[in-house]
Amino acid sequence: MLYFVSISRLPIGIALLFEYMAPLLVALWARFGQRQQVKPRLWYGLAMNIAGLGCITQFWQADLRLETVGVIAGLGAAGLLCFYYILGARGVAQHDTVSLTWWAFGISALAGLILATFRSGGAFPVAVLGHTSHGVPVWLLAIYLVVGGSIASYLLVAAALRHLPPTSVGIIGMVEPVIAAAVAWVVLRERLSVYQLIGGVLVLIGVGIAETARTAGPGETAELPPT
């Protein structure tokens, strides 16, 4: 919800940069909250990821007037995503992936229903589902957003947390804008600028560098174990 608030008040590129600070927050928690030893190249990799995301979104072309509520919402989204990675790693150790995701979205749906009812003056705005957006029924877009864009994606994230530490899951997730840009280039015939191509390369290299930071060398303990 905070992400939607953020993109409604800020340019999408800037809102994405705020949200994708989550892997950095996870790494900071592992280093200073849990006092785990991390290799210096982890920070280099994360810095390259953020720089690459900046190139992909080309935020400098947007209106840089930062609206306070949008900034707070973006930072809040990053913080909650960070908690999702950390607490999700603990949750998958005690519950199966499907039941954990079911509880997460069940509680989210209830909270969203209460908030929507409160904001609409006591009545859920069911009528909006009968509208269309660019010729597509809103009810169909809502189903896709809930099933494809939310439940399925976070189900896969929870599954990944069963095999990888939260730091790795968050870092790998930063490849998402690169994939999105590539799909837009192939399917929608969108042109990619030189900055976006450079950004994609930076993200991929940064992910590789950051991932090797948790690989144990001879006689070492693996870096950043699951929380």
C-alpha positions in Angstrom: 0.0 0.0 0.0 2.8 2.4 0.9 4.4 1.7 -2.5 1.2 2.8 -4.3 1.0 5.9 -2.1 4.6 6.6 -3.1 4.1 6.3 -6.8 1.0 8.4 -6.6 3.0 11.3 -5.2 6.5 10.8 -6.7 7.9 10.0 -10.1 7.9 6.2 -10.5 11.7 6.0 -10.9 12.3 7.8 -7.6 9.7 5.7 -5.8 11.4 2.5 -7.1 14.8 3.7 -5.9 13.3 4.2 -2.4 11.7 0.7 -2.4 14.8 -1.0 -3.6 16.8 0.3 -0.7 15.3 -2.8 1.2 18.3 -5.1 0.3 20.7 -2.5 1.7 18.6 -2.3 4.9 18.8 -6.1 5.2 22.5 -6.1 4.8 22.9 -3.3 7.4 20.7 -5.3 9.8 22.9 -8.4 9.3 26.1 -6.4 9.8 25.1 -4.1 12.7 22.0 -5.7 14.2 23.2 -9.3 14.2 26.9 -8.4 14.1 27.6 -10.8 11.3 30.9 -10.3 9.5 30.5 -9.4 5.8 33.1 -9.1 3.1 33.7 -5.5 1.9 32.7 -6.4 -1.7 29.1 -6.8 -0.5 28.8 -3.0 -0.1 30.5 -2.5 -3.5 28.0 -4.8 -5.1 25.0 -3.0 -3.4 26.4 0.4 -4.5 26.6 -0.8 -8.1 23.0 -2.1 -7.9 21.7 1.2 -6.7 23.7 3.1 -9.3 22.4 0.7 -11.9 18.8 1.1 -10.8 19.3 4.9 -11.0 20.4 4.6 -14.6 17.5 2.3 -15.5 14.9 4.6 -14.0 16.7 7.7 -15.3 15.3 9.6 -12.3 17.2 12.7 -13.3 14.7 13.3 -16.1 11.8 13.4 -13.6 10.5 16.3 -11.6 12.7 16.2 -8.5 10.3 18.0 -6.2 10.1 15.5 -3.4 6.7 15.4 -1.8 7.0 14.7 1.9 4.2 12.1 2.1 5.6 10.3 -1.0 9.1 10.2 0.5 7.9 8.9 3.8 5.7 6.2 2.1 8.7 5.1 -0.1 11.0 4.8 2.9 8.2 3.0 4.7 7.8 0.5 1.8 11.5 -0.2 1.9 11.5 -0.7 5.6 8.5 -3.1 5.5 10.0 -5.0 2.6 13.2 -5.4 4.6 11.2 -6.8 7.6 9.4 -9.1 5.1 12.7 -10.7 4.1 14.0 -11.0 7.6 10.8 -12.3 9.2 9.9 -14.4 6.2 13.2 -16.3 6.6 12.1 -17.2 10.1 8.6 -18.0 9.0 9.5 -20.5 6.4 11.6 -22.4 9.0 8.4 -23.0 11.0 5.6 -23.1 8.3 5.3 -24.4 4.7 5.4 -21.8 2.0 1.7 -21.9 1.0 0.4 -21.5 4.5 2.8 -18.7 5.4 1.8 -16.8 2.2 -1.9 -17.5 3.0 -1.6 -15.9 6.4 0.3 -13.0 5.1 -2.2 -12.1 2.4 -5.2 -13.0 4.6 -4.2 -10.4 7.2 -3.2 -7.9 4.4 -6.6 -8.3 2.8 -8.4 -7.8 6.1 -6.4 -4.7 6.8 -7.0 -3.3 3.3 -10.7 -4.0 3.5 -10.9 -2.1 6.8 -8.9 0.8 5.4 -10.9 1.0 2.2 -14.2 0.9 4.0 -13.0 3.7 6.4 -11.8 5.9 3.5 -15.0 5.4 1.4 -17.3 6.4 4.3 -18.5 2.9 5.3 -19.1 1.3 1.9 -16.6 -0.7 -0.1 -16.3 0.9 -3.7 -17.5 -2.2 -5.5 -18.7 -0.1 -8.4 -15.2 0.7 -9.6 -14.8 -3.0 -10.6 -17.3 -2.3 -13.4 -15.2 0.4 -15.0 -12.6 -0.1 -17.7 -9.0 1.2 -18.1 -7.6 1.5 -21.6 -10.3 -0.9 -22.7 -9.5 -3.5 -20.1 -12.1 -4.3 -17.4 -10.9 -3.1 -13.9 -12.1 -6.4 -12.3 -9.7 -8.3 -14.7 -6.8 -6.0 -13.8 -7.6 -6.4 -10.1 -7.5 -10.2 -10.4 -4.1 -10.0 -12.2 -2.7 -7.6 -9.6 -3.8 -9.8 -6.7 -2.9 -13.2 -8.2 -0.1 -12.5 -10.6 1.5 -9.4 -9.2 1.1 -10.2 -5.5 0.3 -13.7 -4.3 2.3 -15.6 -7.0 5.3 -13.3 -6.7 5.5 -13.3 -2.9 4.8 -17.1 -2.9 8.0 -17.4 -5.0 9.9 -15.1 -2.6 8.8 -17.2 0.4 10.0 -20.3 -1.5 13.3 -18.7 -2.2 13.8 -17.9 1.5 13.7 -21.6 2.2 16.9 -22.0 0.3 18.7 -18.6 0.5 19.4 -16.0 3.2 17.3 -12.9 3.1 20.2 -10.8 2.0 20.6 -12.9 -1.2 16.9 -12.9 -1.9 16.7 -9.1 -1.7 19.8 -8.6 -3.8 18.6 -11.0 -6.5 15.2 -9.2 -6.5 17.0 -6.1 -7.6 17.3 -7.7 -11.1 13.5 -7.2 -11.5 13.8 -3.8 -13.2 16.4 -5.2 -15.6 14.0 -8.0 -16.6 11.1 -5.6 -16.9 13.1 -3.3 -19.2 14.2 -6.3 -21.4 10.6 -7.5 -21.6 9.4 -4.1 -22.6 12.1 -3.9 -25.3 11.1 -7.3 -26.8 7.3 -7.3 -26.3 6.4 -3.6 -26.4 9.2 -2.5 -28.7 10.3 0.1 -26.3 13.7 1.7 -27.0 16.3 1.4 -24.3 18.7 4.4 -23.8 22.4 4.0 -23.4 22.0 4.9 -19.7 19.4 2.0 -19.3 21.7 -0.5 -20.9 24.6 0.6 -18.7 22.3 0.4 -15.7 21.3 -3.1 -16.5 24.9 -4.2 -16.8 25.8 -2.5 -13.5 22.9 -4.3 -11.7 23.9 -7.7 -13.1 27.5 -7.2 -12.1 26.5 -5.8 -8.7 24.3 -8.8 -8.0 27.2 -11.1 -8.9 29.7 -9.2 -6.7 27.3 -9.0 -3.7 26.4 -12.7 -4.0 30.0 -13.8 -3.9 30.4 -11.8 -0.7 28.6 -14.6 1.2 30.7 -17.4 -0.3 33.0 -18.9 2.3 36.6 -19.2 1.6 39.0 -21.9 2.9 38.6 -22.2 6.6 35.9 -19.5 6.7 32.2 -19.6 7.8 29.7 -18.7 5.1 28.7 -15.1 5.2 25.2 -14.0 6.0 23.5 -17.3 7.0 19.7 -17.4 7.1 18.2 -15.3 9.9 
